[in-house]
Amino acid sequence: MSDQKTALIVTAHPGDFVWRAGGAIALHVRKGYRVKIVCLSFGERGESQFAWKTAGVAMDEVKAQRKAEAEEAAAILGASIEFFDAGDYPLKLTEAMFDRMVDIYREEKPAFVLTHALADPYNMDHPEATRFAQDARIIAQAAGHKPDPSRAYSAPPVFLFEPHQPEQCDFKPNVILNITDVWETKRKAFEVLAAQKHLWDYYTRVALNRGVQGGRNSGRAMTYGEAYQRVFPMIVEELA
């Protein structure tokens, strides 16, 4: 059995994993992690503003465009990606999808999980994706769910990535990740997302702001950062 560490990202829409966690993905791939993205939808209805400006465009065409973009962005970051095609605005997650999500936890045994904030009054898909990820994390621990005495699984820590309007989502970051060394990779992944070009500069400014905060709080040089909120307590042997 491989001892390579893994990470799991559960995202509602294709752009979310790039804007909010692209640095973490690229950084951990560089550190030798295997990273898997579960993308619950193609963002075809609510996350594809530019695609719908083309007269007569069909839903399948928009889905195909966003799927191709997401696959290319994931490849740039170094991750694999699996789509659930649950629709968006709203997500329609099924029992079969939930069962698959539980299996993914047990197959991947992630060292950590990244997903959306717990609340988002602007986008109901985001907390729904988080609920889905959290519930599957719990069920994956249940010995009576698809019993297998040989199975070894430990529930991973969960980090919530930064929403678009953090103050309105009660997002209180307690982790800032230094992504300076992989910023150019993240920015390259931005530029794949042509349907959301209007967000490129916005999320560049977010990364710069978090870099300033990270530097001030650590006393170490940091240009670009990503903010996260840890859900469960850290278990440590000392506080230093």
N, C-alpha and C positions, 0 to 999 in steps of 0.2 A: 504494500500500500504506500502511495506517495506521501511524504511528509511535507509537501509544499503547502504553505498556508493559502487560504482562499478568502475572498471578500465577496459579499453579495449586496447588490444595489437593487432596490425595488422602487420603480418609478412609474408614475401614472402615464406620462407622455414622453416622446422621444427627446425633446429639448431639455427636460428637467435634469437628466443625469449629466448633461454637458454643462449647463449654466451653473448648477449647484454643487456637483460632485466630480466634475471632470478632472480637477487637480488631484483629488484624493485617488481617483482611479489610476491616472498616469503615474502618480508617485508610488503607489503600492505595486503596480506592475513593474516599475523600475527596481523595486526592492525584492522582486522575485515572487510576488503573490500571483495567483490565478484569480482573476476578477470576472464575475458573472453578473450581467445586468438582466433583470427581468423587467421588461417594458410592457405594461398592462394594456396599452392602446397604441395606435399610430398617431394619436392627436389629430385625427382627421377633421373633426368638427370645430373644436374651439381653439386649437393650437396651430392653425395653418392659415393665418390671415392672408398672406400673400398668394398662396396657392388658389384661394377662392376668388381672387381678382380676375382670373382668366375666365372669360365668358364661356359657358357651356361645359366647364370642367365637371367630370363625373367623380363620384365618391371613390370608386376603385382607383382612379388615377391619382387622387390626393393620397390615398393610403399607400399606393406604390411609391410615390415620391417621398413621403415621410419615412417609409420603411427603408428605402435606399439611403436616405440621409442618415438615419439612425445607425444603420449597419456600417456606413463609412466612418461616422464619428466614433463609434465603438472601436473600430479597427485602428483608427489613429491613436486612441487612448490605450489600446492594447487589451481590450476586454472582449469577451464573448457576449452575445446578446440573444435572448429568447423572447419572442412576442406572444402575448396572450390574445390579442385582437378582441378585447372586451368592449370596444367602443369607447367614446369619451363624451363628456357633457350630456348625460352622465355615464360613468363607468357602469357596466352591467356584468359583474363578476359572478360566475356560476360555481356550483358545487364541484364540478370537474376541474375547474381552474384552481379552486382552493386545494383540492386533493393533490394537484400537480405542484402547487407551491410548497406544501408540506414535504413532498418527495424531494424537492430541490434542496430544502434545508438539510434533509438527511443525507442526500448525495454529496452536497458541497461541503457540509460541516464548516460553515464560514467562521472565520476568526472575529468578524464584525459584520454588521448590517448597516447600510445607509438608506434612509427613506425620508419621506416628507415630514413637515411639522404636524403636530397633533391637531391643529385647528387652522382653517383658512376660510374666512368669510367671503373671499373672492372666487374661490375655486373648490367646489365640493369634491372633485375628483382626488385632490391631494390628500386630505385626511382619510378618505375612503381607501386609498392605496396604503396608507399607514396602518389603518385598522386591519386590513387584509394581511399585511406583512406581519403585524404583531400577533394576530390570531393564529396564523400558520406557525409562527415561532413557538407558540404555546402548545399547539396540538402535536407538533413534531416531537415534543418531550413525552407525550402520553404513551406509556408502554403498551396499552391496549389498542392503539391505532396501528393497524397492520403489524401485529406482534412479530418480533424477530429477536430472539435471545442474543444473537450475535451482534446486534446493532449497538453502536456507540455514538451517542449524540449529546452534546452539551449546548444549551441555549446560549447564543452569542450576545455580546453587548450590542445595543442599538444606538446609532447616532442619527439625529434628525438634521437634514441639511436646510440651509437658509431659504425661507420663502421669499417671494417677490416683495412683499410688504411686511417685514418682520414685526413691526410694532402692532399691526392689526391682528397678527396671528399668535400673539403672546409668546413669541420666540425669544428665548433668553439664552444666547450662546454661552457655553462654558468651556468650549474647546475652539481654539483657532489653529488651523493646520497651515504650516508654511509650505506653499506650493510654488515658491519663486523658481526653483530649479526645473519645474515642469510647466511653467506658465506658457511658454511658446507652443507646447503640445496642446494645452487646453485651448488656447486661442485658435490654433489651426482647426481644432474640432468645432469651435464656434462657427467658423467660416463655411462649414459644410451645410449649416442650417439656414439655407436660403429663404425658407418660408418664414423665418423669424429674424430677419436681418436687423430689424429695429431694436433688438435686444443686445446686439454685440457690444456696443459701447456702454450700455447700462451695466452689464455684468463685468466689464473691464473695470469700471469705476467701483463696483462692489468689492472686487478682489483687491484693488489698491487701498480702499478704506480699511478692509480687514487686515491688510498687510501693515498699515500704520498702527492699528490697534495691537496686532501681534507683537510688533517691535517694541511698543511702549510697555507692554505687559511682561515681556521676556527679557528686555535689555539686549536682544540680539537683532542683528540686521535682518529685515524681512521686507520685501517689496510687495509680494502678492500673497493673499491668504484666503482661506475658506473657513467659514464659521459653522460650528455644529453644536447641537444641544444633546448631551448624553441623557438617555432615559433612565438607566439603572445605575446604582452606585458602583464606583470603582472599589475593588477590594485590594488593599495595599498592606504592606508590612511596615512602612514608615511614611511620614507625611512630607519629607523633604523632597 
